[in-house]
Amino acid sequence: MKKILILIITILFTAILVSCMDKENNLKQYKLELDLDNNSSNKVLYTDVQSILTDPVIPTKDGYIFLYWENTKTLKRFDFPNQINEDTKLKAIYRKLNIYTVTFNQSNFMTQEIIEGKTAVNPGNVEILNYKFIGWVYDKTNAIFDFDKEINNNYVLNPLWEQEFNTGLKYSMISTDFGNYYFAQLVDDGPKKLIIPNIYQGHYINDLISSSGGSGIESIFIHKHVISIENKFFSSADSLKEIVVDESNTSFYSQDGILYTRFYDELKLMFYPINKESLLYLIDSNVTTIESNSFMNNKGIHTLNLINGNLKEIRSHAFNFSNIKNIVVPKNVLINNSAFYLYENGNIFIEDESYSFEVQKSTNVYTKNQWIMTPDGPEIISK
């Protein structure tokens, strides 16, 4: 009986001792110090050994984004929720925010610098006569740009227009193994000043093809992505006085309203506007080739002087249905047999002693020694 009593007392004493030890441990607190690394005071928290630490307020720092907390003793990442069993100091780890650019591709380039995660400012619409502004599109994907979207990349944006009624253009598309190509043709219900859009319905306009319209159009502007123009694109634009090409177009350029193209180091005259008036027009001294249909239907020139010292070739049908009164042609030029075939009721003055190209009966051809050049143009001295 005595042994049993001693055993009971021992058990009770042990239970009381353990209980006191647990109570002491529950009262033990550890210090948690948070270094925010943003010029503000450190935050200090206290916790007991059994408490689960929840994620504190996420710190901020101008020009940086918070990544995680680092244990300054172990130099390891400390994730929440978690526990500590000693005094602990954590430091906020940041990454410097990137600066991105959003460039708006228009007549005057404009670039915005955007901090990562912020949004770009919409510069507004770009208005063009007879076109409806749709929005700004990605340079590569042609998708409409969302100005509520956080910026995490560099962007180049182009304005996108949609054709409105009576623009003077008709569009078509052809599919090939290399993709879809979009073409434009002139129609008769166009405005006096026609701007061929850089992009139509999300696609670049690359080619201008033969047209049977364009009456009433006096000026045509060609954007930078046009890489091909068929000879008869302008042939029915009987009011046309000027052609203007975007300075960044690498295939064509214009000077004094006249369309040219370069082939390596050679300058070719592509088209002289039908209704561009000139009493005596001397071609550019660098022109080496007069392209097919380049003076087709011309009614603005009285005398055309092709003697420039560099002309090498006059191609087929260059003067089809032209109303030019006098055309002066230098010697030693390769003249296609049909260059003047449909040129009627005019005079051709050639420096060579003979010619082999075809002409109409109503066309007069004067060779060397039958004419002289005066400041006012060619003058016949014998027939």
Secondary structure, 3 states (H helix, E strand, C coil): CHHHHHHHHHHHHHHHHHHHHHHHHHCCEEEEEEECCCCCCCEEEEEECCCCECCCCCCCCCCEEEEEEEECCCCCEECCCECCCCCEEEEEEEEECCEEEEEECCCCCEEEEEECCCCCCCCCCCCECCEEEEEEEECCCCCECCCCCCCCCCEEEEEEEEECCCCCEEEEEEEECCEEEEEEEECCCCCCEEECCCEECCEEEEEECCCCCCCCCCEEEECCCCCEECCCCCCCCCCCCEEEECCCCCCEEEECCEEEEEECCEEEEEECCCCCCEEEEECCCCEEEECCCCCCCCCCEEEEECCCCCCCEECCCCCCCCCCCEEEECCCCEECCCCCCCCCCCEEEECCCCCCCCCCCCCEEECCCCEEEECCEEEECCC
